[in-house]
Amino acid sequence: MSRTRRPKQLTFPSGKARLFLFLALGLWAAPPLAAWGPTAHDIVSTWAIETLPLEMRGYFEAQRPFIIEHANDPDLWMDKDRYERKRHYIYMDKYGVFPFLGLPHDFKQSVQKYGSGRVNRDGVLPWQVGEYSLRLTTAFRDHNWGEVKLEASVLAHYVADAHDPLHVTQNFDGQLSGQIGLADRFEIRLLDRYSRFFILHPDDAVKIDDPTEYAFQTCLDSYAVLDSVILADLRSRQNLPDYTDDYFDRFYSQVGAAVMKAINEAAHDAGSYWYTAWLNAGKPTLPGR
């Protein structure tokens, strides 16, 4: 079975109003440092293994400690590689309004249309997913098992990032809507507090027809829930002096189901990318350990 995700046919307010506020106030914030925190990436990588067919699962089960250990490597790479940051996000609302039909999903066409500087500045996350899918395929084909487990771990990280609604928008930290710190509250603190209550049962891995296009559709799906996250954060803070325990209880009650869905789908997709790379490499026999 193979799958190609189609963008949801939804309409959302234009990001231009938020951008105007950003410019009027003269605010500036650096691009996002990281997406989901370590807790989320560990969960995604752990459950991705459970989605795999039996022919693959034994190998990945044996490599589970390594995969979890390296699940957050791409976030650490930002300290040494100044180009790493752009690989974790894409500002889709810099390309018009949902579903951003003016943005070519082919990287060369995007550069031709908008210029290399702008495309790289506004983030390359879905193309990064496609690139690592190819790298994992090559590692499988070459029987390079050391690279297989590392590329798989890193690929799962970028796939999880694509499921984060704050990593497909300019308003990645709530800075354009007066909600600075939203990324920490949504991506890290919420998971650290409530992930033990999550019901996780991702669907079995399937073959992905076009890894890069599938990543773009994932980003579109993530953008579709962005406004609900922003609104929930605003409502949860009402009549409270700070971001207290009451705030987080309110926030979780409004977005908890969406976060669980995102984590489940990220695990399914990570496993599907691993499975797809293995299939495209010719289904090599995996070592037992």
RORO-596391 format. One record per residue (C-alpha): residue number from 1; residue in three letters; x negated, y negated, z negated. Coordinates in Angstrom, 3 decimals. Layout:
N
> gumar / padren / c1 / c2 / c3
> NUM / ALA / X / Y / Z
...
END
This chain:
289
> gumar / padren / c1 / c2 / c3
> 1 / MET / 0.000 / 0.000 / 0.000
> 2 / SER / -1.300 / -3.497 / 0.784
> 3 / ARG / -0.100 / -6.864 / -0.311
> 4 / THR / -0.148 / -10.412 / 0.995
> 5 / ARG / 1.328 / -12.970 / -1.371
> 6 / ARG / 3.577 / -15.634 / 0.113
> 7 / PRO / 3.778 / -19.095 / -1.447
> 8 / LYS / 6.921 / -19.789 / -3.408
> 9 / GLN / 9.319 / -22.183 / -1.709
> 10 / LEU / 9.484 / -24.750 / -4.475
> 11 / THR / 9.379 / -28.530 / -4.488
> 12 / PHE / 7.560 / -30.517 / -7.136
> 13 / PRO / 6.973 / -34.208 / -7.777
> 14 / SER / 4.119 / -35.731 / -5.846
> 15 / GLY / 0.762 / -35.941 / -7.550
> 16 / LYS / 0.416 / -39.506 / -6.217
> 17 / ALA / 2.192 / -40.984 / -9.225
> 18 / ARG / -0.262 / -39.306 / -11.600
> 19 / LEU / -3.173 / -40.402 / -9.454
> 20 / PHE / -1.913 / -44.014 / -9.520
> 21 / LEU / -1.831 / -43.917 / -13.309
> 22 / PHE / -5.353 / -42.531 / -13.323
> 23 / LEU / -6.630 / -45.373 / -11.141
> 24 / ALA / -4.665 / -48.085 / -12.929
> 25 / LEU / -6.060 / -47.153 / -16.323
> 26 / GLY / -9.568 / -46.777 / -14.976
> 27 / LEU / -9.907 / -43.372 / -16.545
> 28 / TRP / -12.493 / -40.872 / -15.469
> 29 / ALA / -13.229 / -37.355 / -16.582
> 30 / ALA / -15.766 / -34.834 / -15.413
> 31 / PRO / -14.533 / -31.805 / -13.461
> 32 / PRO / -13.353 / -28.904 / -15.617
> 33 / LEU / -16.089 / -27.156 / -17.555
> 34 / ALA / -14.347 / -23.813 / -17.637
> 35 / ALA / -10.945 / -22.302 / -17.108
> 36 / TRP / -9.543 / -19.625 / -19.386
> 37 / GLY / -11.740 / -19.202 / -22.422
> 38 / PRO / -13.671 / -16.053 / -23.346
> 39 / THR / -10.609 / -14.373 / -24.860
> 40 / ALA / -8.626 / -14.530 / -21.631
> 41 / HIS / -11.509 / -13.380 / -19.422
> 42 / ASP / -12.198 / -10.445 / -21.739
> 43 / ILE / -8.535 / -9.414 / -21.619
> 44 / VAL / -8.350 / -9.708 / -17.830
> 45 / SER / -11.479 / -7.615 / -17.276
> 46 / THR / -10.378 / -4.994 / -19.802
> 47 / TRP / -6.948 / -4.516 / -18.278
> 48 / ALA / -8.182 / -4.717 / -14.689
> 49 / ILE / -9.875 / -1.376 / -15.272
> 50 / GLU / -6.516 / 0.139 / -16.213
> 51 / THR / -5.084 / -0.748 / -12.796
> 52 / LEU / -7.605 / 1.331 / -10.844
> 53 / PRO / -6.948 / 4.711 / -9.187
> 54 / LEU / -8.553 / 7.780 / -10.738
> 55 / GLU / -11.305 / 7.895 / -8.089
> 56 / MET / -12.635 / 4.582 / -9.420
> 57 / ARG / -11.545 / 4.421 / -13.011
> 58 / GLY / -14.158 / 6.795 / -14.463
> 59 / TYR / -17.034 / 4.655 / -13.213
> 60 / PHE / -15.459 / 1.404 / -14.367
> 61 / GLU / -14.555 / 2.895 / -17.751
> 62 / ALA / -18.219 / 3.811 / -18.200
> 63 / GLN / -19.198 / 0.249 / -17.258
> 64 / ARG / -16.561 / -1.406 / -19.445
> 65 / PRO / -19.041 / -2.755 / -22.067
> 66 / PHE / -21.198 / -4.310 / -19.337
> 67 / ILE / -18.222 / -5.790 / -17.488
> 68 / ILE / -16.811 / -7.356 / -20.665
> 69 / GLU / -20.242 / -8.630 / -21.692
> 70 / HIS / -20.626 / -10.443 / -18.386
> 71 / ALA / -17.018 / -11.545 / -17.963
> 72 / ASN / -17.920 / -15.130 / -18.861
> 73 / ASP / -21.260 / -15.392 / -17.040
> 74 / PRO / -20.033 / -17.880 / -14.412
> 75 / ASP / -19.140 / -20.384 / -17.137
> 76 / LEU / -22.679 / -20.090 / -18.536
> 77 / TRP / -24.209 / -20.587 / -15.090
> 78 / MET / -22.957 / -24.184 / -15.095
> 79 / ASP / -25.735 / -25.092 / -17.515
> 80 / LYS / -28.408 / -24.213 / -14.945
> 81 / ASP / -26.663 / -24.580 / -11.591
> 82 / ARG / -25.113 / -27.970 / -10.862
> 83 / TYR / -23.204 / -26.483 / -7.941
> 84 / GLU / -21.485 / -23.816 / -10.043
> 85 / ARG / -18.768 / -26.080 / -11.437
> 86 / LYS / -17.055 / -26.600 / -8.069
> 87 / ARG / -16.567 / -22.839 / -7.718
> 88 / HIS / -14.103 / -22.709 / -10.619
> 89 / TYR / -11.401 / -25.050 / -9.355
> 90 / ILE / -9.668 / -26.594 / -6.376
> 91 / TYR / -7.816 / -29.905 / -6.549
> 92 / MET / -4.923 / -28.855 / -4.358
> 93 / ASP / -3.035 / -32.087 / -5.024
> 94 / LYS / -5.836 / -34.022 / -3.347
> 95 / TYR / -4.494 / -32.588 / -0.079
> 96 / GLY / -0.969 / -33.986 / -0.113
> 97 / VAL / 2.105 / -32.368 / -1.635
> 98 / PHE / 3.051 / -28.786 / -2.373
> 99 / PRO / 2.512 / -26.425 / -0.553
> 100 / PHE / -0.401 / -28.484 / 0.889
> 101 / LEU / 0.045 / -27.429 / 4.478
> 102 / GLY / -2.590 / -29.901 / 5.665
> 103 / LEU / -5.397 / -27.945 / 3.991
> 104 / PRO / -6.870 / -25.288 / 6.296
> 105 / HIS / -7.623 / -22.066 / 4.472
> 106 / ASP / -10.597 / -21.425 / 6.713
> 107 / PHE / -13.624 / -23.070 / 5.111
> 108 / LYS / -15.228 / -24.206 / 8.358
> 109 / GLN / -11.978 / -25.753 / 9.526
> 110 / SER / -11.558 / -27.527 / 6.199
> 111 / VAL / -15.063 / -28.981 / 6.418
> 112 / GLN / -14.440 / -30.011 / 10.001
> 113 / LYS / -11.240 / -31.800 / 8.984
> 114 / TYR / -12.252 / -33.375 / 5.667
> 115 / GLY / -16.042 / -33.286 / 5.577
> 116 / SER / -18.375 / -31.119 / 3.539
> 117 / GLY / -18.734 / -33.656 / 0.732
> 118 / ARG / -15.029 / -33.944 / 0.041
> 119 / VAL / -14.278 / -30.233 / 0.317
> 120 / ASN / -17.067 / -29.344 / -2.092
> 121 / ARG / -16.210 / -32.176 / -4.459
> 122 / ASP / -12.564 / -31.111 / -4.613
> 123 / GLY / -13.445 / -27.491 / -5.380
> 124 / VAL / -13.924 / -24.226 / -3.532
> 125 / LEU / -12.360 / -21.649 / -5.873
> 126 / PRO / -10.341 / -19.573 / -3.344
> 127 / TRP / -13.288 / -19.431 / -0.952
> 128 / GLN / -15.489 / -18.338 / -3.853
> 129 / VAL / -13.124 / -15.451 / -4.534
> 130 / GLY / -13.355 / -14.452 / -0.878
> 131 / GLU / -17.149 / -14.692 / -0.956
> 132 / TYR / -17.479 / -12.461 / -4.024
> 133 / SER / -15.032 / -9.982 / -2.575
> 134 / LEU / -17.411 / -9.629 / 0.359
> 135 / ARG / -20.409 / -9.376 / -1.949
> 136 / LEU / -18.776 / -6.595 / -3.925
> 137 / THR / -17.928 / -4.770 / -0.697
> 138 / THR / -21.565 / -4.969 / 0.375
> 139 / ALA / -22.760 / -3.677 / -3.002
> 140 / PHE / -20.392 / -0.698 / -2.758
> 141 / ARG / -21.492 / 0.024 / 0.810
> 142 / ASP / -25.174 / -0.101 / -0.176
> 143 / HIS / -24.589 / 2.111 / -3.230
> 144 / ASN / -26.201 / -0.657 / -5.286
> 145 / TRP / -24.503 / 0.264 / -8.556
> 146 / GLY / -26.291 / -2.383 / -10.596
> 147 / GLU / -24.897 / -5.054 / -8.286
> 148 / VAL / -21.475 / -3.399 / -8.166
> 149 / LYS / -20.823 / -3.784 / -11.875
> 150 / LEU / -22.162 / -7.348 / -11.961
> 151 / GLU / -20.328 / -8.531 / -8.849
> 152 / ALA / -17.128 / -6.908 / -10.114
> 153 / SER / -17.395 / -8.714 / -13.428
> 154 / VAL / -18.053 / -12.081 / -11.793
> 155 / LEU / -15.322 / -11.596 / -9.197
> 156 / ALA / -12.799 / -10.894 / -11.961
> 157 / HIS / -13.779 / -14.192 / -13.577
> 158 / TYR / -13.058 / -16.251 / -10.469
> 159 / VAL / -9.831 / -14.334 / -9.853
> 160 / ALA / -8.686 / -15.169 / -13.384
> 161 / ASP / -9.567 / -18.838 / -12.827
> 162 / ALA / -7.236 / -18.896 / -9.815
> 163 / HIS / -4.383 / -17.938 / -12.145
> 164 / ASP / -4.974 / -20.990 / -14.351
> 165 / PRO / -2.596 / -23.849 / -13.389
> 166 / LEU / -5.002 / -26.444 / -14.778
> 167 / HIS / -7.685 / -25.372 / -12.319
> 168 / VAL / -5.732 / -26.183 / -9.198
> 169 / THR / -5.063 / -29.846 / -10.025
> 170 / GLN / -6.809 / -33.172 / -10.557
> 171 / ASN / -4.995 / -33.386 / -13.890
> 172 / PHE / -7.079 / -30.506 / -15.247
> 173 / ASP / -7.305 / -31.863 / -18.792
> 174 / GLY / -4.078 / -33.843 / -18.934
> 175 / GLN / -6.140 / -37.000 / -18.467
> 176 / LEU / -3.875 / -38.384 / -15.743
> 177 / SER / -0.751 / -38.049 / -17.870
> 178 / GLY / -2.143 / -39.215 / -21.227
> 179 / GLN / -2.618 / -35.683 / -22.587
> 180 / ILE / -6.395 / -35.400 / -22.900
> 181 / GLY / -7.440 / -32.088 / -24.396
> 182 / LEU / -4.700 / -30.100 / -22.651
> 183 / ALA / -7.244 / -27.676 / -21.168
> 184 / ASP / -8.583 / -26.713 / -24.585
> 185 / ARG / -5.092 / -26.354 / -26.021
> 186 / PHE / -3.680 / -24.300 / -23.151
> 187 / GLU / -6.638 / -22.240 / -21.936
> 188 / ILE / -8.458 / -21.489 / -25.173
> 189 / ARG / -6.681 / -22.273 / -28.435
> 190 / LEU / -3.315 / -20.882 / -27.349
> 191 / LEU / -4.936 / -17.588 / -26.258
> 192 / ASP / -7.046 / -17.351 / -29.394
> 193 / ARG / -3.958 / -17.782 / -31.568
> 194 / TYR / -1.372 / -15.649 / -29.795
> 195 / SER / -3.007 / -13.169 / -27.399
> 196 / ARG / -2.620 / -10.337 / -29.933
> 197 / PHE / 1.130 / -10.634 / -29.385
> 198 / PHE / 0.882 / -10.264 / -25.610
> 199 / ILE / 2.649 / -7.385 / -23.903
> 200 / LEU / 0.217 / -6.332 / -21.191
> 201 / HIS / 0.985 / -3.793 / -18.503
> 202 / PRO / -0.407 / -4.952 / -15.158
> 203 / ASP / 0.750 / -3.202 / -12.002
> 204 / ASP / -1.530 / -0.686 / -10.301
> 205 / ALA / -4.180 / -2.093 / -7.975
> 206 / VAL / -3.273 / -2.420 / -4.296
> 207 / LYS / -5.212 / -3.214 / -1.149
> 208 / ILE / -5.421 / -6.928 / -0.329
> 209 / ASP / -5.256 / -7.641 / 3.384
> 210 / ASP / -7.094 / -10.978 / 3.352
> 211 / PRO / -9.041 / -11.717 / 0.139
> 212 / THR / -9.468 / -15.446 / 0.764
> 213 / GLU / -5.881 / -16.034 / 1.864
> 214 / TYR / -4.613 / -14.057 / -1.103
> 215 / ALA / -6.665 / -16.299 / -3.396
> 216 / PHE / -5.087 / -19.378 / -1.819
> 217 / GLN / -1.610 / -17.978 / -2.426
> 218 / THR / -2.603 / -17.285 / -6.032
> 219 / CYS / -3.640 / -20.917 / -6.420
> 220 / LEU / -0.324 / -22.054 / -4.950
> 221 / ASP / 1.569 / -19.851 / -7.392
> 222 / SER / -0.477 / -21.345 / -10.232
> 223 / TYR / 0.281 / -24.869 / -9.077
> 224 / ALA / 3.983 / -24.010 / -9.064
> 225 / VAL / 3.993 / -23.755 / -12.885
> 226 / LEU / 1.747 / -26.767 / -13.532
> 227 / ASP / 4.517 / -29.274 / -14.261
> 228 / SER / 6.176 / -26.926 / -16.746
> 229 / VAL / 2.895 / -26.647 / -18.697
> 230 / ILE / 2.439 / -30.422 / -18.747
> 231 / LEU / 6.030 / -30.995 / -19.861
> 232 / ALA / 5.824 / -28.299 / -22.554
> 233 / ASP / 2.712 / -29.932 / -23.999
> 234 / LEU / 4.485 / -33.300 / -24.194
> 235 / ARG / 7.596 / -31.856 / -25.807
> 236 / SER / 5.647 / -29.791 / -28.306
> 237 / ARG / 3.863 / -32.862 / -29.685
> 238 / GLN / 7.045 / -34.904 / -30.232
> 239 / ASN / 7.413 / -36.257 / -33.794
> 240 / LEU / 4.161 / -34.633 / -34.906
> 241 / PRO / 1.105 / -36.529 / -36.175
> 242 / ASP / -1.364 / -34.298 / -34.341
> 243 / TYR / -1.737 / -30.954 / -32.595
> 244 / THR / -0.733 / -29.013 / -35.691
> 245 / ASP / 0.335 / -25.415 / -36.240
> 246 / ASP / 3.889 / -26.542 / -35.512
> 247 / TYR / 2.739 / -27.933 / -32.179
> 248 / PHE / 1.142 / -24.628 / -31.162
> 249 / ASP / 4.213 / -22.645 / -32.238
> 250 / ARG / 6.380 / -24.911 / -30.101
> 251 / PHE / 3.945 / -24.794 / -27.194
> 252 / TYR / 3.720 / -21.017 / -27.259
> 253 / SER / 7.500 / -20.642 / -27.416
> 254 / GLN / 7.738 / -22.607 / -24.157
> 255 / VAL / 4.752 / -21.324 / -22.172
> 256 / GLY / 3.908 / -17.997 / -23.793
> 257 / ALA / 5.856 / -15.946 / -21.260
> 258 / ALA / 4.175 / -17.763 / -18.366
> 259 / VAL / 0.725 / -17.204 / -19.873
> 260 / MET / 1.410 / -13.497 / -20.361
> 261 / LYS / 2.570 / -13.277 / -16.764
> 262 / ALA / -0.569 / -15.059 / -15.555
> 263 / ILE / -2.872 / -12.751 / -17.528
> 264 / ASN / -1.045 / -9.625 / -16.352
> 265 / GLU / -1.194 / -10.781 / -12.731
> 266 / ALA / -4.851 / -11.770 / -13.069
> 267 / ALA / -5.701 / -8.269 / -14.320
> 268 / HIS / -3.718 / -6.706 / -11.492
> 269 / ASP / -5.397 / -8.934 / -8.923
> 270 / ALA / -8.900 / -8.372 / -10.306
> 271 / GLY / -8.363 / -4.613 / -10.092
> 272 / SER / -6.915 / -5.042 / -6.605
> 273 / TYR / -9.979 / -6.962 / -5.437
> 274 / TRP / -12.239 / -4.225 / -6.824
> 275 / TYR / -10.115 / -1.566 / -5.147
> 276 / THR / -10.061 / -3.468 / -1.849
> 277 / ALA / -13.848 / -3.852 / -1.831
> 278 / TRP / -14.255 / -0.128 / -2.474
> 279 / LEU / -11.838 / 0.747 / 0.342
> 280 / ASN / -13.485 / -1.663 / 2.776
> 281 / ALA / -16.874 / -0.150 / 1.923
> 282 / GLY / -15.639 / 3.269 / 3.027
> 283 / LYS / -14.627 / 4.677 / -0.399
> 284 / PRO / -18.130 / 5.660 / -1.534
> 285 / THR / -18.364 / 8.297 / -4.257
> 286 / LEU / -19.025 / 6.460 / -7.507
> 287 / PRO / -21.552 / 7.699 / -10.058
> 288 / GLY / -20.205 / 9.120 / -13.276
> 289 / ARG / -21.997 / 6.577 / -15.422
END
